[in-house]
Amino acid sequence: MMTEGGDLCDTGQAGETQSEPKLKCAQQLIQITDDWPEVVPVTEAEVRMIEAYFGDLLDELFGPLP
């Protein structure tokens, strides 16, 4: 159940204070598989879109392109 705070586990009622919240969802192991190729092809149109929407953020994180 998704709660108001975006948490996947219901940790109690709103306004309730607990030092250690008790999770009310099943704890199970999740197997993660990385089956992506070593190099992921990206089209020129995809690069332009990424640069248009995330260019400022990418420059802030990695610096401007040389």
Sequence and secondary structure as in RCSB ss.txt:
>XXXX:A:sequence
MMTEGGDLCDTGQAGETQSEPKLKCAQQLIQITDDWPEVVPVTEAEVRMIEAYFGDLLDELFGPLP
>XXXX:A:secstr
   TTS SS  SSTT   SS    S            SS    HHHHHHHHHHHHHHHHHHH    
